[in-house]
């Protein structure tokens, strides 16, 4: 986080670090997911915000000491930069939860957001809004993908398979992840057929 702060990326300030213990800036405001729950009409705007943060992050060259992601590359990746990990603070959006940060290909970071948002259940949405979640999620993802500078589809299957290896992924999510793998494979076959 200190490395990213020096590069101008919005992260919490780190005041002290001692092994796994960190003393960090206390952030005010909700995360984007909570803001979505209270103001669902901003789903598209939030999609563009998340993409803009990805675009900004992927301009930063990874330091040599940062662990490598599952796809090679030299950019800093968050690997979990979705609405639940962006705080809407008085100083603007701030990205939290850097435990999965890695060096790699930006398209993998973009693909991971798609994979997470299409395979995970959103438990924080109020019951009355749940029927509206699928179209709002679709709008959020449409704006996210339209604004992101890197096309995730060439690496979507690899990203979904990587996510399947996460021990915290539930069986229902694995089924959704397999659908993403199948969709990415069908898309690749379709692209090859139209090119030939």
Secondary structure as UniProt FT lines:
FT   HELIX           2..6
FT   TURN            7..8
FT   STRAND          14..18
FT   TURN            19..20
FT   STRAND          21..24
FT   HELIX           32..38
FT   HELIX           40..42
FT   HELIX           43..57
FT   TURN            58..59
FT   TURN            64..65
FT   STRAND          75..77
FT   HELIX           83..85
FT   STRAND          86..89
FT   TURN            90..91
FT   STRAND          92..95
FT   TURN            99..100
FT   STRAND          102..104
FT   HELIX           106..119
FT   TURN            123..124
FT   HELIX           127..132
FT   HELIX           133..147
FT   HELIX           153..155
FT   HELIX           156..164
FT   TURN            167..168
FT   HELIX           171..195
//
